[in-house]
Amino acid sequence: MTTLVILAAGLGSRFGGNKQLAGFSAANLTLMECNICHAVDAGFTKVIFIIRADLRALFSQQVLPRLVGKIEIEFIE
C-alpha cells in the first residue's frame, strides 16, 4: 500500500480563508483533489488528511463525495 499524506491543518490567514477547499479548475476541484487524482494515477491507494477538527464537516461535504471509491481515506485531527 502506498500512502499519500496531506497536511491541511493551516488557518489560511495569508490566503484569507480555507485554501484547502478553494476550487480553481474548470471542474471547481481543489488543488488537493487534483494532486490526489495524480497520486491515484501513480499507484497510491490511500490518503491521510491531517486537518483541523473544525474542517472535518466541510471536507466530508465538499471533498469526500468526489474521492469515495477512488482511494482509501483516513483523517487525523
N, C-alpha and C positions, 0 to 999 in steps of 0.2 A: 504494500500500500504506500503510495506517495502522497504526502500531505502538504497542503498549502496553508500557511499561517498568515492571516491578515490582521494587522494591528490597526484597529479602527476605533480607538477609545478617545481620540482627541476631541477637544471642545470646538475646534474650527473658529477660534476667536479672530484670527487674521483673515480668514475666508469670509467670516460674517454669518456663519450658520453651520449646519451639519453637512460638511462637504462629502462625507461618506455616502450620503443619499442624494446628492445633486446629480441630476441627469444631464447628459451633454450630447449624446449621439442622436441620430435621426430617430432611433427607436427609444429614445429617452432612457437608455441604460446608464448606470453609474460607471465610473471608471473602474471601480472594484468588480462589477459584473463582467465588464469586458476582459479584465485580467483573469477572472475565474474561467471564462469561456476559453481563453488561450491556454490556461493551465489544464483544463479538461482535454483539449486537443493534444496537449503534450503528454497526457497519460496520468495526470493527477486524479486521485479517486476520492479525496476527502479535503474539505476546507474547514479550518478552525478560525472563527472570528473572535478576536479579543476586543470586546466592546464595553461601553458603559451600560449599567443596568437600565438607565432611562432610555437607551436607544433600542432595547430588545423588541419592544412592541412595534416600533417603526420598521425595523429590519424584517420582522415577521410579516408585516403588511406589504411592504414595498419590494423587498429583495427576494425573500424566500419563495414566493409563488413562481418566480422565473427560474429558480435553480432546482426546485424539487424534481427528483428523478434524473438529474444530470450528474450530481455529485453528492457524496455524503456530507452532512453539515453538522457542525458542533459549535456551541457558543461557550465562551469563558467570559465571565463578567468580573 
